Amino acid sequence: MAAGDFDGDGAEDLAVGAPDEYEFMGAVTILYGSLFSDGFESQNFNAWSSHVP
């Protein structure tokens, strides 16, 4: 887990790692914060995974 302004919009974002999310592969999900809400946008996220074990 890591926090920072990953998209440069001035709001804090959250990166969450998930080891073994898929068979022999991990994944990272980025939850983007919003300057206009009290938390994270649940519909505004990106997810990445590795296809190489």
C-alpha positions in Angstrom: 0.0 0.0 0.0 1.3 3.4 -0.9 -0.3 6.9 -0.9 0.6 9.9 -3.1 -0.6 12.1 -5.8 -0.1 9.7 -8.7 -2.1 11.6 -11.3 -0.9 15.1 -10.4 -4.3 16.6 -9.6 -3.5 17.7 -6.0 -5.6 15.0 -4.3 -4.1 12.0 -2.5 -4.4 8.7 -4.3 -4.0 5.2 -2.9 -2.1 2.2 -4.5 -3.0 -1.2 -3.1 -1.0 -4.4 -4.0 -2.6 -7.8 -4.1 -0.1 -10.7 -4.2 -1.4 -13.7 -6.0 -4.5 -11.9 -7.2 -4.4 -14.1 -10.2 -2.7 -17.5 -10.5 1.0 -16.9 -9.9 0.5 -13.1 -10.6 0.0 -10.1 -8.4 -2.0 -7.0 -9.2 -2.0 -3.3 -8.2 -5.1 -1.2 -8.0 -4.9 2.6 -7.9 -7.8 4.4 -6.2 -7.8 8.1 -7.2 -8.7 10.7 -4.6 -10.9 13.7 -5.4 -10.6 17.3 -4.3 -14.4 17.6 -4.4 -15.4 14.6 -2.2 -14.7 13.3 1.3 -12.8 10.2 0.1 -11.9 8.2 -2.9 -13.9 7.9 -6.1 -15.2 4.3 -6.1 -15.8 4.4 -9.9 -12.4 6.1 -10.7 -9.7 3.5 -10.5 -7.1 1.6 -12.6 -5.9 -2.0 -12.1 -2.7 -3.6 -13.4 -1.4 -7.1 -13.3 1.6 -9.0 -14.5 1.1 -11.8 -17.1 4.6 -13.1 -16.4 5.1 -15.2 -13.3 
